[in-house]
Amino acid sequence: MSKVCGEKITALQLRHHVADDAFGIRERHYIGVDNLCWGNDYPHTESTFPRSQQIMGERLRDVSADERDKILQGNVARIYGFRPQ
């Protein structure tokens, strides 16, 4: 199992990329849309908070509604086994 900063990286983490950057969105077909989950990294200063909706709206502007749904909520719901609201 790989380690980063002394912490173990689980197989789940290795398979799923947290996309809150333009590169991850642009390369979504290479990464696999089913492997992308949005995260804002709050409360760290590099997070998208408090402008998360605006920023992700801009970054996902050219992404289909189906892919947007997967990235913003569907994939994480599937991974952790809950129903999105």
C-alpha positions, -999 to +999 in steps of 0.1 A: +000+000+000+013+035-009+020+062+016+019+099+014+033+120+043+033+088+064-004+082+058-017+051+040-036+056+008-064+032+004-073+015-029-105+036-029-085+068-027-062+057-055-092+050-078-111+083-072-098+117-080-112+148-063-119+172-091-120+209-082-095+220-108-096+228-145-071+200-153-092+173-137-123+184-155-106+188-189-090+153-186-122+137-172-124+112-201-088+100-195-093+098-158-129+084-162-159+104-152-170+076-128-137+082-109-142+119-103-157+134-072-159+171-064-144+184-031-138+219-019-112+212+008-129+235+033-116+251+056-082+253+040-074+286+022-070+268-012-106+256-011-134+269-033-154+281-003-173+304-001-176+306-039-180+269-046-212+271-067-198+299-088-164+283-094-177+248-101-204+263-124-176+280-144-154+248-144-183+225-154-198+249-180-189+227-209-196+194-192-229+175-199-256+174-172-250+137-167-213+141-161-219+171-139-243+151-117-217+122-114-189+146-105-209+167-080-229+141-062-236+108-080-201+092-078-196+100-041-231+087-033-223+054-052-189+050-035-202+056+000-236+040-005-261+068+001-289+083-019-283+119-031-310+144-022 
